[in-house]
Amino acid sequence: MDRLRPLSESDCYTRLYGQRDPTVTIVSRHPRARSSATTGEELRGAFEERLEARGPVDPFEAEAA
């Protein structure tokens, strides 16, 4: 099938979702404050601390499990 003209982004949106209702307002989500979120580095550090607190693993005991 040959296209008569290339489709723009708005043409594609209209074909997929139909016309947007003028009474609808799009509201973007606000990201959470970074101060309350745990970073990946903090999570990794906490995991390493828990591993070190467990102590050495007996290799014979690990095989039995």
Backbone as ProteinMPNN parsed JSONL, in Angstrom:
{"seq_chain_A": "MDRLRPLSESDCYTRLYGQRDPTVTIVSRHPRARSSATTGEELRGAFEERLEARGPVDPFEAEAA", "coords_chain_A": {"N_chain_A": [[0.844, -1.169, 0.0], [0.671, 2.145, -0.887], [1.457, 5.215, 0.605], [-0.111, 8.385, 0.572], [0.787, 10.633, 1.837], [3.178, 11.345, 4.439], [2.455, 10.386, 7.827], [1.812, 12.489, 10.598], [2.732, 12.885, 14.09], [0.479, 13.673, 15.548], [-1.55, 12.886, 13.771], [-1.248, 10.089, 13.888], [-1.843, 9.64, 16.605], [-4.529, 10.437, 16.664], [-5.635, 8.496, 14.982], [-5.196, 6.21, 16.523], [-6.377, 6.721, 19.097], [-8.568, 8.361, 18.743], [-10.394, 11.502, 18.641], [-9.389, 13.922, 21.027], [-11.137, 14.801, 23.916], [-12.129, 18.1, 24.54], [-12.632, 18.868, 27.162], [-11.067, 17.354, 28.766], [-8.245, 17.272, 30.796], [-4.795, 16.854, 30.803], [-2.761, 15.683, 33.301], [0.39, 15.688, 34.65], [2.315, 13.317, 36.529], [3.861, 14.014, 39.609], [7.208, 13.49, 40.488], [8.389, 11.493, 43.273], [9.761, 12.943, 46.237], [13.246, 13.059, 46.427], [14.558, 12.966, 48.821], [13.217, 11.294, 50.586], [13.298, 8.867, 49.374], [14.937, 5.722, 49.018], [18.165, 5.25, 47.876], [19.831, 3.347, 45.294], [22.457, 2.807, 45.981], [22.429, 3.07, 48.772], [20.744, 0.941, 49.392], [22.246, -1.248, 48.467], [24.442, -1.045, 50.207], [23.188, -1.566, 52.7], [22.421, -4.203, 52.271], [24.928, -5.469, 52.016], [25.892, -5.081, 54.632], [24.122, -6.707, 56.092], [24.829, -9.2, 55.05], [27.496, -9.434, 55.92], [27.069, -9.493, 58.653], [26.062, -12.001, 59.068], [28.165, -13.744, 59.213], [30.829, -16.19, 58.616], [30.227, -18.843, 56.242], [29.653, -22.259, 56.667], [31.028, -24.612, 54.573], [30.278, -27.336, 54.401], [27.824, -27.419, 55.601], [26.338, -25.844, 53.878], [26.163, -27.464, 51.619], [24.474, -29.501, 52.477], [22.048, -28.293, 52.632]], "CA_chain_A": [[0.0, 0.0, 0.0], [1.445, 3.377, -0.961], [0.891, 6.344, 1.34], [-0.149, 9.631, -0.178], [1.628, 11.584, 2.578], [3.593, 10.769, 5.722], [1.58, 10.735, 8.944], [2.449, 13.187, 11.713], [2.46, 12.272, 15.389], [-0.916, 13.939, 15.912], [-2.378, 12.015, 12.933], [-1.162, 8.741, 14.447], [-2.572, 9.643, 17.869], [-5.948, 10.499, 16.342], [-6.029, 7.197, 14.448], [-5.19, 5.219, 17.595], [-7.214, 7.024, 20.255], [-9.694, 9.227, 18.397], [-10.231, 12.904, 19.011], [-9.331, 14.188, 22.459], [-12.221, 15.636, 24.414], [-11.546, 19.37, 25.009], [-12.828, 19.063, 28.602], [-10.106, 16.524, 29.471], [-6.959, 17.908, 31.055], [-3.743, 15.894, 31.106], [-1.991, 16.108, 34.468], [1.56, 14.83, 34.806], [2.608, 12.919, 37.909], [5.06, 14.615, 40.184], [8.062, 12.452, 41.074], [8.553, 11.558, 44.724], [10.923, 13.686, 46.715], [14.407, 12.18, 46.521], [15.055, 12.876, 50.187], [12.581, 10.195, 51.294], [13.493, 7.623, 48.627], [16.197, 5.033, 49.248], [18.924, 5.123, 46.641], [20.381, 2.023, 45.038], [23.715, 2.679, 46.731], [22.061, 2.82, 50.167], [20.19, -0.407, 49.448], [23.374, -2.17, 48.335], [25.202, -0.975, 51.457], [22.435, -2.26, 53.74], [22.492, -5.626, 51.961], [26.275, -5.926, 52.38], [25.974, -5.124, 56.095], [23.405, -7.905, 56.557], [25.627, -10.369, 54.681], [28.659, -9.491, 56.804], [26.602, -9.811, 60.006], [25.767, -13.433, 59.136], [29.389, -14.481, 59.519], [31.27, -17.119, 57.579], [29.339, -19.962, 55.952], [30.31, -23.571, 56.713], [30.783, -25.21, 53.269], [29.598, -28.637, 54.531], [26.442, -27.138, 55.951], [25.713, -25.303, 52.689], [25.873, -28.576, 50.717], [23.37, -30.277, 53.022], [20.805, -27.555, 52.396]], "C_chain_A": [[0.892, 1.236, 0.0], [0.717, 4.489, -0.218], [0.921, 7.583, 0.445], [0.707, 10.695, 0.492], [2.058, 10.913, 3.867], [2.652, 11.242, 6.835], [2.385, 11.438, 10.031], [2.112, 12.465, 13.009], [1.007, 12.481, 15.797], [-1.872, 13.112, 15.062], [-2.406, 10.598, 13.489], [-1.955, 8.637, 15.744], [-4.072, 9.619, 17.61], [-6.438, 9.158, 15.809], [-6.107, 6.146, 15.545], [-6.263, 5.478, 18.64], [-8.44, 7.874, 19.937], [-9.425, 10.657, 18.833], [-10.225, 13.05, 20.524], [-10.458, 15.128, 22.842], [-11.629, 16.927, 24.963], [-11.721, 19.604, 26.5], [-11.844, 18.248, 29.418], [-8.786, 17.261, 29.602], [-5.949, 16.834, 31.426], [-2.895, 16.461, 32.233], [-0.82, 15.154, 34.611], [1.77, 14.526, 36.282], [3.878, 13.612, 38.372], [5.912, 13.506, 40.789], [8.168, 12.623, 42.583], [9.798, 12.359, 45.078], [12.073, 12.717, 46.911], [14.891, 12.026, 47.952], [14.447, 11.684, 50.935], [12.802, 8.851, 50.598], [14.871, 7.037, 48.945], [16.913, 4.883, 47.911], [19.44, 3.697, 46.5], [21.651, 1.775, 45.817], [23.435, 2.399, 48.202], [21.52, 1.401, 50.342], [21.299, -1.455, 49.368], [24.198, -2.209, 49.609], [24.51, -1.712, 52.593], [22.481, -3.771, 53.526], [23.858, -6.195, 52.336], [26.442, -6.025, 53.886], [25.287, -6.366, 56.647], [24.188, -9.169, 56.224], [26.824, -10.537, 55.614], [28.247, -9.89, 58.218], [26.306, -11.302, 60.167], [26.995, -14.256, 59.487], [29.75, -15.451, 58.407], [30.302, -18.302, 57.446], [30.171, -21.252, 55.97], [30.006, -24.277, 55.364], [30.056, -26.556, 53.332], [28.116, -28.462, 54.845], [25.672, -26.613, 54.74], [25.336, -26.41, 51.712], [24.666, -29.385, 51.185], [22.033, -29.597, 52.755], [20.434, -27.715, 50.973]], "O_chain_A": [[1.792, 1.339, 0.834], [-0.487, 4.681, -0.39], [1.855, 7.791, -0.33], [1.284, 11.552, -0.177], [1.379, 10.005, 4.347], [2.123, 12.352, 6.788], [3.504, 11.032, 10.345], [1.3, 11.54, 13.019], [0.373, 11.571, 16.332], [-2.907, 12.673, 15.564], [-3.466, 9.976, 13.555], [-2.662, 7.653, 15.961], [-4.805, 8.871, 18.256], [-7.54, 8.726, 16.146], [-6.983, 5.282, 15.512], [-6.982, 4.559, 19.03], [-9.277, 8.079, 20.816], [-8.346, 10.972, 19.334], [-10.978, 12.37, 21.22], [-10.702, 16.13, 22.169], [-10.709, 16.87, 25.778], [-11.033, 20.453, 27.066], [-11.774, 18.414, 30.636], [-8.273, 17.809, 28.627], [-6.226, 15.991, 32.279], [-2.376, 17.573, 32.138], [-1.014, 13.941, 34.685], [1.46, 15.332, 37.159], [4.836, 13.769, 37.615], [5.395, 12.666, 41.526], [8.056, 13.73, 43.11], [10.755, 12.432, 44.307], [11.888, 11.655, 47.507], [15.57, 11.049, 48.267], [15.09, 11.123, 51.823], [12.52, 7.804, 51.18], [15.845, 7.77, 49.118], [16.32, 4.435, 46.93], [19.48, 2.939, 47.469], [21.9, 0.656, 46.266], [24.12, 1.583, 48.819], [21.815, 0.742, 51.338], [21.289, -2.434, 50.114], [24.61, -3.282, 50.05], [25.164, -2.409, 53.369], [22.569, -4.533, 54.488], [23.941, -7.281, 52.91], [27.074, -6.963, 54.373], [25.803, -7.008, 57.561], [24.215, -10.109, 57.019], [27.129, -11.649, 56.048], [29.011, -10.562, 58.911], [26.301, -11.811, 61.288], [26.865, -15.363, 60.009], [29.068, -15.526, 57.385], [29.649, -18.701, 58.41], [31.244, -21.325, 55.372], [28.838, -24.513, 55.054], [29.298, -26.889, 52.421], [27.273, -29.248, 54.413], [24.486, -26.904, 54.588], [24.306, -26.318, 51.044], [23.914, -29.901, 50.358], [21.002, -30.263, 52.663], [19.415, -27.179, 50.537]]}, "name": "protein", "num_of_chains": 1, "seq": "MDRLRPLSESDCYTRLYGQRDPTVTIVSRHPRARSSATTGEELRGAFEERLEARGPVDPFEAEAA"}
